[in-house]
Amino acid sequence: MASSYFSNIKYSDSLTLVGISICTAIICEAISYLLIYRTTSYKSLKFTIDKASKKLETMKTNNDPIPSILTKKSKTKKIDRVETSLKESTRDLSLFKFKSGFVVAVVLFMVFGFLNSLFEGKVVAKLPFTPFKIVQKMSHRGLPGDDMTDCSMAFLYFLCSISIRTNLQKFLGFSPPRGSAGAGLFPMPDPKTN
C-alpha cells in the first residue's frame, strides 16, 4: 500500500533518485572511513598538512618593518622548504586516498548502471530553464522528444551526487585539509616558475 501511494506522488522518480543519491553518498563515506579516515597514516598526513599550511600562512603574512636582503633570502628559502613539504604531503595524501577512490568508483558505477536500467527513457524531473547546448547532451540523455526542459536520470543523479557527497564530507569533518585544497585535478600553478 505504501509503495503504491509513493508511486502516485508527483515527484516520485525525482525523490527516489535523491534518496538513492543520499544512500550512495553515505555508503561511499562509510567505505572511505573504513579504508582511509580512521587510519593513523591519514591522521598524521592531515596533521602535517594542516601544520605546514598554517606555518606557511603565518610566514607569508609576517612582515618585518625593515627587511634586509639577507632576511628576505632566508625567509624565501624557508617558505620554499615549507611549500615543498606541503606539496609532498599533499601528494602522499592523494596517493593514500587512491585505494578508497577505486572502491568508491566501483560502487558508483554499479549504482549508476542500476539506475540507468531503472529509469531508462523516463523523464525524472522538469527543469525550470532550458540548459546550454553543452549541458543538453547530459540533461536530455536517452529521453524521447525535443523538450529540452525534460531532465534525465543521469543529469539529476550527477547533480545530487556532487552536492550531497561534498556537503556530507564537510558535515562529517572528512573534507580535505586546508593546505591541500589546490591539490585536486587542476592544481594552482606555481608563481615562481612563470
Salt bridges, closest charged atoms under 4 A:
ASP13 OD2 - LYS122 NZ 3.56
GLU29 OE2 - ARG165 NE 2.85
GLU57 OE1 - ARG178 NH2 3.52
ASP80 OD1 - LYS192 NZ 2.74
GLU83 OE2 - LYS60 NZ 3.13
GLU83 OE1 - LYS192 NZ 2.50
ASP92 OD1 - ARG91 NH2 3.47
ASP147 OD2 - LYS126 NZ 2.31
ASP150 OD1 - LYS126 NZ 2.69
ASP190 OD2 - LYS87 NZ 3.47
